[in-house]
Amino acid sequence: MVKRFDTNVAVAGIDLDVPAGSFYGLLGPNGAGKTTTLSMSVGLLRPDAGTAWVLGHDVWADPVRAKALLGVLPDGVRLFDRLSGAELLAYHGLLRGMDPAVVDQRARELLDVLALADAGRTLVVDYSAGMKKKVGLACALLHAPRLLVLDEPFEAVDPVSGALIRDILHRYVAGGGTVIFSSHVMEVVERLCTHVAIMAQGTIKRVGTLDEVRGDRSLEDVFVEVVGGRTATGEELAWL
């Protein structure tokens, strides 16, 4: 896929296969093109060239069927936050044409498991950053998708919420689901992922299973080597 914004090439032609049943980490520094890539892959942003396929369905040629298989947690896209958590989930279920009774049951279970039930009638706009991530994940899971695409799901999340999200994603993959998420936190990726791709300047620099990519080194060392940008901090900062 390729995407340009005026003269800036955000994604310079990438080809990425995500195996079914994998826990896939898309890594890269800020500005690498991760969000643009994921947005094109789920139908939020039209690519200038290339196609995206979800379990045999073209996201742009057959969007209804493809998106029925997708659960998406975008980064920086506002929720309908003048609703309570329960109302937000009900609205998402309505948009997807789900049976109201099924939506009600799943919403209660998701809010309970994600420790959001106590929020009651509190509007999502008044949620903490961690609570917003969790209710966004609940919306992505509501229709039982086979693929979760999560953009920076652990950003601005406290350790307790982060651990809870990790547990739920592990359970989801163990049940046959597939997760791809973007991050630049190496510790989280090494703990969760079976496969990784390192992205920089709009291209994939390194890709494979976690063990193939990192070898006998830490993922952070490989990432810094591939991406570059580390500079010496000796005499330049002697005043420190």
C-alpha positions, 0 to 999 in steps of 0.5 A: 500500500502507498499513501501520500499527503501532498509531497510527504510519502507517509507509506512508501509501498508496504506488503505485510501478511498477518497470519491468522491466530497470531499476535502481531506487533507493528513497531516504529518510531513516531511518524513511521507510518504505523497509524496510516498503515492501519487506517488504510488496512481497516477502511478508515483511509483510502490508499493511493495504491494497493489493497487490503484483505481481511480473511479473503475479503477486500476491505475497499471492494467488499467493505461490509463483509470485511468490516464485519470481521474486524474490530478496530480501536483507532488512536486519536479518533473520538468516540461518541463520548456524550453517552455512558459506556452502556449507551455507547456499546448499545449504539455500536450494536445498533450500527452493526445491526445486532440483536438488542438482547445480544448487545445488552448481554455482551455489553454487561459482560464487557463492562464488568470484565473491563472494570467499567460497570461501576462507572454507571451513568458517567459519560465517556467524555468524563472517563480517564484515559485508561477507561476510554481505552477500555471502553474503546476495546469493548466496542471493538469486541462487541460483535465478536470479530475474528481480527482486532486492529488496535492502534497504540492500545497501551498508550496513556494506560495505567499498569492495572488497566494495561494488565487487564487489556493484556489478559483479555487480548491473550484470551482472545488469541487463545480462542482463535482470534488474531490481533495486530497492534501498533506500539513503540514500547518494546517491553509490551511487544516482547511480552505479547507478540508472536510476530513483529514488523519494524517500520520506519520512514513508511517502509517495513525494515524487518519482519518475521516471528519475534525470535527471527527478528530479535535473534539472541539480542533484545528487541530494543537493541534490534529496533534502535539498530534498524531505525537508527537515530541514537546519538552520542551523549558525551561531550555534547551534554557535558554541562549536565 
